[in-house]
């Protein structure tokens, strides 16, 4: 009778482990995932232009050397940084009751293309929603729709993750725009 060496036994156990692990990996479904939560909101941005302080919900806080803080810079607004505290509504009417605030900033980050980078939160304090959803990502403004990441949340949205598809619902010159946010959460706790 021959004895098996400890190395042979170890290799045999390793082979069984790898076989079991690969079988378990193959049994997982890789089909399309369905969102665990789907929400649609509108947020309304009114940029301060030197004359609308009473109604403004956004202000230019940084501008390139050739720009200023009351008029967006030329060349696709490159270099402007805007901070906002916009009302969030359930429909596209600015005068509808707000269910929260969109708070954050956007930076126009390319000279040759009209685009921005966003970092913001939806802060809710209504009977329907409490807590916040946090977003970050590139916003190529000339695209009909664009996706930004939902990177977390608090309260009703604790640790939520997913995608928000943004579309410009209204645009009125350099002062007002309204975005539709179609939010699909794929991680809900």
N, C-alpha and C positions, 0 to 999 in steps of 0.2 A: 504494500500500500504506500502510495506517495502522499506526502503532506503538502497542502497548498501553502505557499508563502504568504506572509501578512500583506505584501504588496499586491498579490493577486486578489486576495479578499477585498482589499481596499478598492482596487480597480473595478471589481465586480459590483460592489456597493455603489460606487460612483456611476457606473453604467446604468444601474437600476434607477438611481435618483434622476439622472438625466432623461431617461426614457419616461418616467412618471411626470417630470416637469414639462417635457415637450408635449405629452398627451394632454395635460391640463391646459397648456397654452393654446393648443389647437381647438379645444372645446369652447373657448370664449367666442362670443359673437363679435364680429367686426362690422356689423351692418350700421346703417345710419342711426345716430342717437336722436331721441326725441327730447325736446326741452321739458324740464320739470316745472317750469313756470314761463308764461308768456305775458308781457306787459307792453302797452303802448302809451307814451306820454309825448307832450309837446313842450318845448321850452322856448321862451321869447326873449330875444337879446336886443336891447335898445342901447346903442353906444353913445356915450356922452360926446357931443359935438361943439361944446362951448355955449350952447343956447338951451339945452334941454335937461338941465341938472335935476329938475323936479321929477322927471319920468325916467331918467337914465338908469339902466340896470348893469351897465358895463362901462369900463373906462380904460383908456390906453395908459398903461403905467410905465411903459418903456418904448422908446422910439429910436431909430437910427439917427445918425448925425444930421441927415437931410430931412428928417421928419419932425413932428411935434406931437403933443399929447391930446390934441383936440381934433385932428384930421388924420386919417390913416395915410401912411406913406404911399408914394407911388411905387412902381415896380412890384406889383402884386402884394403890396403892404409888407414887403420883406423887412424883418427886423422889429416889427411892432409886437408888443406883448400886451394882451388885454386880459383884465381880471373881470369876472362877472359874478353876479348874484341875481339870476333870472328866475322868474316865476315858472313853475311847472304846472301844466293843466292837463286834463283828461281829453280835451278836444282842442281844435286849433284856434279858439277864440281867446285873445289876450285878456279879455274882461271876464272870462270864466273863473270860478273859484280856484285858487291855487291849492294844489295838494302837497306842495313842497317847493324847494328852491334848488336850482342847478347852480352850484358854486364851484368856481375853479378858474382856470386860465386857458388861453390859447395863444400860441406863438406862430406868427407867419414866418415860416422857416425856409422858404425857397424863393430865389429871385426870379427864376425863369418860368415858374408855374405857380398858379394861385392855389396854395396849400397851407395847411396849418398843422400844428401838433397840439393835442388836447390833453389836459389832465383836469378832471372835475369829479364832483360827487352830486348825486341827487339826494338831498336831505329831506326826508318825509316827516311830517308831523300832522297826520290827519287821522280820522277815524278808520280809514281803510288801510293805511300803511304807516308803519313807524320804523325808523332807522335810516340807513343810507345805503346807496349803491355807489361804488367807485369805478371810474372809467379812465382809460388811458389809451392813446394811440394816434396814429397819423390820420389826418382828415383831408384827403385830396378833394377840395371843394368843387371842382368842376365835374366830378363824377356824379351821376344821378343818385346813387347810393354808395355808402362807404361804411365799413365795419370798424368799430373800435372795441377793444376788449373790456369786458366787465371783470375787474380784477379783485373784487371782494365786496364786503358789505357788513352792515351791523343790524341789530334789531331783527325785524322780520326777514331781513336778507343776510343773516349771519353767514359769513364765508361764501357767499354766492359767487359763482363764476359763469361766464357765458359771453355772448356777443350782443352788441347793440348796433343795429343797422340804422344809420342816420341818413336822412334825406332832407334837403332844404324845401320846406313847405311854402315859404314866402320870403321874398327878398325885396326890400324897399330902399334902394340906394345904399349909401354908406352908413345908415343909421339903424335900421331895423332888419332883423331876420328871425325867422321861426324855423326850428328844426323839429322834425318828427323822429322820435327815438323808438324803434321797434326792438324790444329787448327780449332775448331768448336766454334763459338761464338753464345751464346744463348740470350745475352742481347746486343743489338746494339742501339745506340742513333743517 
